[in-house]
């Protein structure tokens, strides 16, 4: 029987079973091994008219008369679940208590989770018809041709069978190779170039040989290759490949991830932090982004056959990336530091120790709104332009949010815009402090600014005078004092004496240079550095930021990526956390010192400073040193590669911040990248839900954002030319429409897969 030929080829709906129940099956969970999702629903196979030879399995909730009307009063609903039909679903049929059922894998859940549709009251012919339609949909997706004339015997390959006992993989083409030495520095070699616009010939051994002749093989594993298809909203299977991790000959610290299939080289991507890599131990997969020469992003996934292959790949990838960032051999890293670095990549969703078992917030449902609907639902406060000289060419560069006076300040060139936080939760322009200059009248553009002394003063850093700070009287709008800190030591970054010091009359503050930490007291005569509270390192540490707790303990980060925790200034660090390799561009800490968030260009690093074992168990790393064998596990908070592919641009985070409410625990982290404001719910991060962030897109570049002081909902956002306030509830879960406009110009299959460089 030609199942699909009997249908209108232009019709979306192929076949439907109108009555059933949907269950989520978790064999490994004793308490909820079988959870009812929809008590009354229907199952439909739909054709995707926009993508030839692709179909969806859609489970739609059925409402009784009157129930549907109630939905109009609800903000969010979950009326259907959609699954792209492919052989990865491991679709099969059976029976549940005498009723026919269909079972398939939950590709976005744990490896052993399945969906089960119980087709109540369905007869045998209907069941067989539905099952055959599923297999024909799989056939069309795999072979990219019609299933109209396909015989049933050709569908046998899609019928799922229980896995046999483990045995040697018959498809492995080449034996695994041991890691090679990477110690001798030599000149860089340029790899071969493949024209992305031309199809490679079937006989491509010369291309493969040319590529591999420039490489030292470190590891190869068989894997399934997937690419994110924005039209399907899912990863598309590109078949079995041999994944190879290689070191470029004649260039000691350049490494590549490549993939080969039976026709030859499929892709070759240089291993860098821009790959935004993500490992999933449960799925045995590596997901990453590739940034094209035109600035476009694509998202790729390798799924390894077993845990051993996956583990080997994680370890080699970690070593390659670390050596790329440090330009040092992995063999020179201490074993405990190697473990610390690996723990940041071998990341599973793990709940923090001693986290209260709070009642879980009701999960929001990602609404895939039409772009015009989404724009009309935007409830941001009105944008406020910073008055500017149209000929100056300056844009906003910094944002600092007030503590006491419900004001925010935005630096633009050598001017500072002052904005009021209105009672209607909007931001209104108030005044401009213009022509910032030294007491001697020499103008400058502030490098960094910090509010001080109950918001009556603002401390400014002058890039042309790194040894001094400048105190501006905010009410007068004028720099009134120059504080010379030291003749020979520069002030690169500053922080308040403690997290809430700006709300008090505290006069001292903290400063760091590239290799020293010190206290600054503007009340002392002469140089303002306090000699008794000064700690200098002989090595070039390249400190890049400092933050303080409510009790005045300190965390100092560096461009090398390491973090030091101090209980006071002038003493050695109690804890020194090794670098992952990426430069840290910002650091913040919760008031009680329990949690840190450090910002790199492509990810946030979240660290619990609680010592979990040993002599000082229960204390914080600010007060005691972690045991060498029990350093904290750094959690990488990064955007999912498929979301980055929708966003379309390179990720470049601004310094992340916790919200600040004196007397209450922090509950959110906010940052931005490009046109996007991004927030994580801290309670969910503590519970191991690292992917549950929310996003809002703007038409302009986001310079900086931060929560309004004493608030966990209102975020002040400085764009290149505007300032506004946004309620956190207006940030949405990432969807195609919330991340990128609907476009027809998404690159097609051939233009991506055949573009290995």
N, C-alpha and C positions, 0 to 999 in steps of 0.2 A: 504494500500500500504506500502511495506517495503522500505522506502525511501533510507536508507543507503545501503541496500543489493544490490540495483541496481548499486552501485558504486564499483569500485575496492577498496577493503579494504586497500590497500597499497598506494592509490593515495592521494596526499595532498589536491587536490581541490575536494570539494563535489558538489557545485553548484555555478553558477555565474549569476549575472545580469549585462549586459555589458554597460548599459547606464543610467546615472542619475546625480543628483547634491547632494552635501553634504552641510548641513547647521549646524551651531551651534546656538541653540535656548536658549536665556536668557530671560525668562518671566519677571524677575524683573528689566531689564535694558531698559529704555524707548528709548534711542538713538540707541542701537544696539541689539534689541530684537531678530533679526534673521540675522545672518551673514553668507554669502556664503563662504565656505571654499574651495571647488572644484567646478568649474562650469561644468566640464565634468569629470566623474569618473565612476568606476564600483565597484560593491559589490561582494565579494567572501566569501564563507564559506570554511575554510581550516581545514584539520585534522592536529593535531600536532603529527608527527610520533614518536617523542621522548618521549611523555607523553600520555599513553593510555587513551582513553575516554575524551580527551580534544580537543577543536576546537577553532578557531579564526574567528572573523568577520573582514575582511580586506577591507578597502575602498582605492582604488588605483586611483591616478590621471591619466587621459588619455590626451595625448598630440597630437596635430595635426602634420601632416608631417612636419619635419624641426624643430619643437620646441625642440625635444629631443636632437638634436645636440647642441643647445645652452647651454644645461646643462653641457656639458663637460668643459665649461669655468667658471663655478660657483663652488665655494668652497663647498657650502652646498645646499642641496635640501630637500624638504619635499614632497615626492612622494606618501606616503601612511600612513594611520593610522590603527593601529591594536588594536582590542579589544578582550579580552578573553571572550568567550561565557559562561555566567552563568546567573542564575535567578536574580542576583543583578542588571543586566542591565535594568530590568523592560521593556523588549522589547515588543513593540506592533506595530500594523499596522493601517493604516488609509488612508486618502486621502488629497491631497493639490491641490486645484484648478482642481479637476477632475483626477489628476494623483495619482496612488498608492504611499504610502510612508511607510517607516519603521522608528520608533523612539526608541531611547534607551538612558539611562542615561550616562552622562559624569562622571564616577566614580572618576576622578582626578580633577574635577572642583567644582564649587559651587553646593550645594545640589539641586538647582532648574535648573541646566543647562542640556540640552539634545542635542544629535545629531539627525539630521533628514536626511534620504536618500530618495530623491524623485526619484522613479524608472520610468523615463519618457519612455512612449511607451511600458510598460510592460503589458502583458495580464493577465487576472485573474488566469488561471492555473499556470503560472510561479510564480506569486505572492504567491499563496497558497503553491506551492512546496517549495519556499524559506522559507516561514514562518514555515512550518512544519519541515524543516531541522533545523531551529534555535531551536525549542522546543525539537527535538530529541537530539541535541547537549547538551542542558541543562540537559536533562534526563541522558545521559551518564555520564556527569561530576558529577552530584549529586549522582547517584547510582553506579557508577564505573562498569557498565556492558553495554553490547551492547543494542542498541535500535532496533535491526533488527525485533524482533517479538513483539514489543510493540504496543498495540492498541491505536488508537487516544484518547480514553477516559482517558488513563493513562497520556496523555500530558496536560490534562486540568489544572493541578496544576501550569503549567508554563505560562499560558495565563494571562497576566496582567489585573487587574481590578482596577478602580479608588478606592482610599482608602475610607472606610466608615467613618462616623463621629467618633471622638475619644470616646473610651469607656475603661472600665477597662480591663487590659490585662488578657485574660483567661489562658495564659500559665505560669503566675507567680506561682512558686511552694511554696514560703515561704514569709510571710509578711516581710516588711523592719523592721530593728531593729535600735534603737537609738545608738549613739556612746557611748562607755563605758569609764569609768574613767581610766586614765593611769598614775597614780601618784606614786604608791608604788613600789620602786625598789626591785626586787627579783631575785634569781639566774636564769640563762638561762636554758631553757629546749631544748632538741634536738628533732626536729620533726621526724615523721615516715619516713622511707626510702622505696621507691618503686623501684623495679628493672626495669631499663629503657629498658632492652632487652627482657622482657617478656610481653606478652599481658595480660592486667588485665582481670580477669573473669567477665562475665556479671553481676554476683551477687557480687557487691563490697561494700556492705553496711558496712562490717566490716572495710574495708580500710577507707571509708568515716568517720565512727564513730571514728576510731582511730585518724585520722587527726584532726577532729573538736574537739575532746576531749582535744587537746593540745592548743586550740585557744579560744580567746574571739572574738565573732563576732561584728564588728563595722558597717558594711554595706553590703548589698547584692542587686544586681540589675541584671535583665535579660539583656542579650546582645548577639550579634552575635560574634563568635570568628573566627578570620582569622589568617593564618600564611603565611609569605612570602615564595613563592615557586620560587627558583632561576631558575628552568627550565622553568617555565611559565612566568617569569618576572612580576609577579603579586601576590596579596594576594589571597590565596585559602580559601574559606569558609569552616569552620569546624562545622557549625551548631549553634543552640541555646544553650547557657550555662547560668548557674547562676554564675555571678562573685561575689566573696566575698573578702572583705577587712577585715583582721583579725589581732589581736594582739596576739603574742605568750604568753601563760600563763607562769608565773614564770620567765619572761624576759621582763622587762618593755618597752624597746624601740626597740623591734624587731617586724616588721610587714610584712605581707604576702599578696600577690595578688594571689588568686587561682580561678579555674574555675571547675565547675561540670556540667556534662550532665546526661542523663538518665541512663548511665552505671556506673557513679561514678566520681572519681577525674580525671580531665584531665591534669591540671598543677598546680604547686604551686611555685611561684617565690618570693624570699625575696625582699622587696622594698629597693633599694639602688640607689645612683647616677649613678651607672654603667648601670642602665636600660635605660639610654638615652631617657627618656620618652618624648612624644610629644602629646599634646592635640589639637584637631581640633573642635572648636565650631560649624563650619558649618556642619561637618559630624557627630557630637556627638560621637567622637571616641577618644580612647587612644591607642597610638602605643608605643611599647617599645622593647628593646633588652634583650635577655637572654644569658649570658655568660656561656657556658658549662664548665665542669671540664677539657676538653681537649683544652680549649681556643677558641673553635668555637663559632660563634655568630648566633643566630636565631632571627627573627623579628616577633612580634605578634601584633595583633590589636583587640581591643574590640570596637564594635559599639553599642551604647546604643539606646534604642528604642525611647526616647524622650529627650527633653531638661532638664526636671527635673531630670531624672536618670543620665544624663551626668553631670549636675551641682553638684549633690550630690557626684558623684564619683571623680570629680576634687577636691572638697573641702576635702574629706577624704584622698585622695592620697597625697595632699599637706601637710596636717597635719602629716600624717605618715612619709613622707620623711623628713620634717623639724625636727620632734622629733628624728628620727634616727640620723640625723646629729648633733643636738645640745644636745641630751640626756636631754632635758628639756620638761616639759609638755606644750602643745600648749596653754592651758588655762592661762599660765603665760605671754603670749605675748600680748603687748598692741594692742588695736583694729586697730590703724592706721598702725602699723607694720604688723599685719595680712593681711590687705588689700594690702600692698606693696608686701608681699610674694605671695599672691594669684595672683596678677596682672602679675607676671612673668610666671605663669602657664596657666592662662585663657587668652591665647595669640591669638589674631586675627591679620591678616595683616592690619596694620594701618599706614597711611602715617604720617610722622613727621610734626609738626606744622611749618609753614613758609618755607617749602621746595619749592624752585622755581619749576615751572611747566616746567621742561626741556623737550626737545624733547626726547621721549623714544628711546633708542638704539634699533636697529633691533635685535629681539631675535635670538640667535643662535640655530641651530637645532642639537640635540645630535646625532652625527654620531656613529653608532654601528659598529666600524671598526673591522675587523679581527685582532687578536693580532699581527700577523706578519706584516700586513699593518701598524698598529699603531706604531710598533717599528721602521719601516722604515721611518715614517713621523716625527720621533723625531728630533727636531732641536735645542736641547740644545747645549750650548757651551761645548767644550771638558772638561771632568773631569780632575782635577788636584790633584794628590796625594800629601799629605803633607809628606815630607821626614821624615822618622821615624826609630828608632832603632827597628829592627825586634824582639828583645828580650824584649822590654819594655812592650808590651801588652797594650800600651796606645791608645786611640782613641780620635777623636775630641770631645770637650766638650762645646765650646762656639764660637760664631761668633759676631764680631762687624764690621759694615760697615763704612768706612771712609767718612768724610764730605768734605775735601778739596783736597785730593791728589789722588782720584780714586783708593783707595786701600781698601782691606778688610783684617781682621786679625782673625786667627783661633787659639784658645787655644787647645793645645794637651799636657797633662801632664804639665811639667815645661818648655815647648817650645811654641813659638808662630810663626805660619806660616804667611808670608806676601804674599799677592796676588795682582797683578795689574789687573785693569779693562781695557781690551784692546779695541781698536777702533772698532774691529769686534764683540763687545758685548760678548766676551768670558772672562774667568778668567785664568790668567797665574801665575804660581808660580814665586815668585821673590826672596825670601830669608827666612831664619829661624832665629828668635831670640832665641838662645838656652840657656839652663841652667839658667832659671830665679832664681835670688837670691836676698837677702836683701843687703844693702850696706855693711853689715858685712860679707857677703859671705855665708849666710845660704840659701840653696835652698828651694823653695816652689812651689806648683802648684796653680796658681791664681784661686780664687773662683769666682770673678766677675771682669770684666774689663770695662773701659770707656775711650773713646778718649777725649782729653782735649787740650785747647790752640792751636786751629787751626791744630789739628792732629799732633802737634809736641811732645806731651806727651801722655802717657797712664797711667791712674790711676788703680792700681791693689789692690785687697783685698787678704790678706794672711789668710787662714783659721785658722792657728795656732796663729795669732796675731790680734784678732778682734777689738782691740782698736786703730789700726793704719791703714793708707793707705800708699801705696808706689807709687812714681812717677817715671816712666820710660821714659828716653829720647829715642824716637823711632829711631832717626838717629844713635845714638850711640849703640842702642840695649842693654841698661844697666839701671838698677834701680839706680837712683842717689840720691833719697831722701826718708826718712821715715817721714811721718807726723803723729805724735802722736795726736789723736783727743781728748781723755779724758782718765783719769786714770780708771774711773769706768763705763763709758758708752761705749758700743760696737757700731761699725758701721756695721749694717747688710746689708743695701742697700744704693746705692748712685744714684744721678741724677744730670744733669747739672743745673746751676742756672736758665736757661730758655731753651726752646726747641732748640733754635739755638745758644746757648752759645758756643758750641764746634767750631763754625765757626769764633769765635771772640777771643780776648785776655782775656776775662773774666776769672778771677782766682778762684772765689769762686764756691762752689758746695753745694749740699743739701745731708744730710745724715739722715737715720732713724735707730733707734734701735728697740727692740721689743715693746717699749712703749713711744718713744720720737721722736721728729722731730727737726732738728737743721741745722744751716748753718756752713760750714767749710771754713775757709780762710787760705790757706797755707802761707800767708805772715806775719801773726802775730807770735810773739815769743812764745815759750813754746807750750802748747796744742793749737790745731788749731780750736777748737770749739769757735764760737762767742757767748759769754754768753748772750748778749742782744737778740739773735735770737735763742731761745731754748724753746720748748714746751714739757713738760713731763706729762704723764698720770699716775695716781696711780695704775690703774688696769692693768692687763696683757692683753694688746691689741693684741699682736702677729702680729705686722705690718709685711707685706710680700712684700711690693713694694711701690715705689714712682715715680711720673712722673710730669713734669712741662709743662706749656703752654708757648707760645712765650713771654708773659708778666711776666712770673715768678710765676704765681699762681700754686698751688700744689694740687694733688690728692694722697691720701695715702690709700692703701688697706691692708687687714689683712687676716690671716689664718682663722679667724672666718667668713669671707665673707663680712664684712662691708666695706664701703668706706667713707672717710672724705674728704671734699673739703675746702681748705684754700685760702684766698686771700694773705696771707703773713705768714712767719714763726714767731712764738712767740705768736700768738693769738689763740683763740679758733677757731675750725672749724666753717665755716658758715653753712655747710650742713653735716649731718651725715646720710648716707643711711643704713638702717638695713641690716643684713646679710640674704641671702637665706639659708646659711648653709654650702655650699661647700667652702673650702679654696681657696682664690684667689692667684694664683702663678705668676701673672704678670698684669701690668696695663699700659695703654697708653692713651693719650689725643690728640685731634686735636690742632693745634697751637692756634686757637681762643678760645679754651676751651669749645666749644659747645657740643662736643661728647666725650664720654669715651668708651673704650673697656677694660673690665677686663676678664682675662682668668682663668677658673677653669679646672680641669682635663677633664671634659666631655662636656663642653659648654663654649661659650663666652657670656659675659653679655654686651650688648650695651645700653648705657644710654644717653639720651638727657638731658643736664643740664639746658635747658631754662625753666624758671619759666612761667607757662602758665596762671596763674590767681592770683588774690589777689593784695595786695598793691605793690608788686615788679614785677608785670607782665612784661615780656620782658627782665628782667635781668637774669644773670646766677647764678647757685647755688654756684659758687666760691665767689660771691660778696654779696649775700643775702640768707637768709634761705628760703627754700620752706615752704609754709603753711602746717600745720600738716595734713590737709585733701587733699592735692594736691601734694604728692610726685611724682617724675618722675616714669614712668613705665619702669621697667627693661625688655629689650628684650633679650630673650635667642636665640642665634645663635648656633644651634647644627646641626649635620648631621642627615639626615633622617635615621630612624632605618633600612630600607631595604638596604640603601647604606652601613651602618655599617655591616650588615649581609654579604654582598658581600666582604667587606674589610677583615672580618674574625678575627680581633684582637680587643682587648680592646682599646677604645679611650683614648688618653693621649696627650692633646694639649700642644704645646710649647707656650710661651708668645706671644700673638698676637700683631701686630704693624700696625699702619697707615703708608702709604707712606709719605715721607716728601719732599715737594717742597716749598722752602722759597718764600713767596709772592703769593702762590696759595693754594687753598683749597685742602685738601686730598680727594682722590677718591677711595681708596681701603684699605682693611684689609687683612693681610696675616698671616698665622700660619701653623703649621704642626702637624701631628700625625702619629707615626710609619714611614711607608715608603712613606707617602703622604704629598705633599705641597697643601695647601687649601687656596683659596682666595675668598673674598666677594667683589662685586662691591658696594661701599659705596652709590652711587646714588640709587641703587635698594633697599638697606637696608632702606634708608630714606623713600622710597616710599612703605615700608611695604612688600617687596619681600624678606623674610628672607631665603627662601630655594634655592635661585638662586646662589649657590656657584660653583666654578670650582676647579678641582683637577688634579694633576699629580702624578703618582706613580713612585717610584724609586726602584731599586733592593736592596738598602742599607737603613739603618735607617737614617731619617732626624734629625739631632741634633738641628738645628736652621735655620731660614731663615728670610730675611728682604729685603725690597726694597733698591735698590741702591739710595743713597741720590740724591734728585733733579730729580727723575725718577718715573714714574708711570707704567712702563712696565717691566723693568729689575729687576728680583729678584735674589739675591745672596743666594745660598743654600749650607749649610755645611752638608755633610753626615758624617757617622762615620769615613770614611777614604778618602773622596774626597771633593772637593770644585768645584762648577760650577755656571754658570749663566743661567737662563731660562727666556725667554720672556713670559710675562703673557698670551699672546695669545695662547701659547702652552699648557696652562691648559685647560682641557676640561670639559664639563658638565658630571656629573657622569653617567656612564653606566656600565653594567656588565663587558665589556671588559676593560674599563679604570680603574676599581677598583680591579678586580681579574682575574687571568688567567682562560681560559675556562677549566673546569675540569669535569670529569665524577663522581668524588667522592663526589659531594654534597650529604649531608645526605638526605635520602628519607623521605617519609611521616611518616612511622611507627617509624623510629628512632628518630624523633623530637617530634611528638605529644605524644608518649608514654614515654617521658623522662621529667617528671614534675619537677625534681630537678636538 
